[in-house]
Amino acid sequence: MKTVLIIEDNDNNMYMMRFIVDKLGHAVLEARDGAGGVALAREKKPDLILMDIQLPVMDGYTATRRIREEKDLAAVPIIAVTSYAMVGDREKAIEAGCTDYVEKPIDPAAFIKVLEKHIQRTGEGR
């Protein structure tokens, strides 16, 4: 079992992502804003982070950059899960330090494939 940190301020999106991660057999941590997500990531050292981009307090780009500054978190996969789907948005998320990118509304089957791809790459001894 891995630990997945979901940083998301929308209740419906949080519910859906939590439901999917739970069904895959992983533990879930939740944060509702970017600053809280960074603090929780530093404290709990999750195996994977699902990062909304449009967040209160601190946006997902800034939160991702802050997480990447932490030595213990530098290699943790961070998947941007966002409604930002215009030309260049994926690249902007990757430049900020995200490992991958999923558009909202979430397609559960595609979301599971991306999750499984990255969660399998995380180390067992974290």
Residue pairs with C-beta under 8 A, 6 or more apart in sequence:
1 25
1 26
1 27
2 26
2 27
2 46
2 47
2 48
2 119
2 122
3 26
3 27
3 28
3 29
3 44
3 45
3 46
3 47
3 48
4 21
4 26
4 27
4 28
4 29
4 46
4 47
4 48
4 49
4 50
4 115
4 119
5 28
5 29
5 30
5 31
5 37
5 40
5 41
5 44
5 46
5 48
5 49
5 50
6 14
6 17
6 18
6 21
6 28
6 29
6 30
6 31
6 49
6 50
7 31
7 32
7 33
7 34
7 36
7 37
7 49
7 50
7 51
7 52
7 55
7 60
7 63
8 14
8 17
8 30
8 31
8 32
8 50
8 52
8 55
8 81
9 32
9 33
9 52
9 54
9 55
9 56
10 52
13 52
13 81
13 104
13 106
14 30
14 32
16 106
16 108
17 50
17 81
17 106
17 111
18 28
18 30
20 108
20 111
20 112
20 115
21 28
21 50
21 115
22 28
24 112
24 115
24 116
24 119
26 47
26 119
29 40
29 44
29 46
31 37
31 39
31 40
32 56
33 55
33 56
33 57
33 58
34 55
34 56
34 57
34 58
34 59
34 60
34 62
34 63
35 57
35 58
35 63
36 57
37 49
37 51
37 55
37 58
37 63
37 67
38 58
38 63
38 66
38 67
40 46
41 49
41 67
41 70
41 73
41 76
42 67
42 70
42 73
45 72
45 73
45 76
45 126
46 76
47 76
47 119
47 122
47 123
47 126
48 76
48 77
48 78
48 79
48 115
48 118
48 119
48 122
49 67
49 76
49 77
49 78
49 79
50 79
50 81
51 60
51 63
51 64
51 78
51 79
51 80
51 81
51 98
52 60
52 80
52 81
52 82
53 59
53 60
53 61
53 80
53 82
53 84
53 93
54 60
54 82
54 83
54 84
55 63
58 66
60 80
60 82
60 93
60 96
61 92
61 93
61 96
62 96
64 78
64 80
64 93
64 96
64 97
64 98
65 96
65 97
67 73
67 76
67 78
67 97
68 74
68 78
68 97
76 122
77 99
77 100
77 118
77 119
77 121
77 122
78 97
78 98
78 99
79 98
79 99
79 100
79 101
79 102
79 114
79 115
79 118
80 90
80 93
80 98
80 100
80 101
80 102
81 102
81 104
81 106
81 111
82 89
82 93
82 101
82 102
82 103
82 104
83 103
83 104
83 105
84 92
84 93
85 103
85 104
89 101
90 101
93 101
94 101
99 118
100 114
100 117
100 118
102 110
102 111
102 114
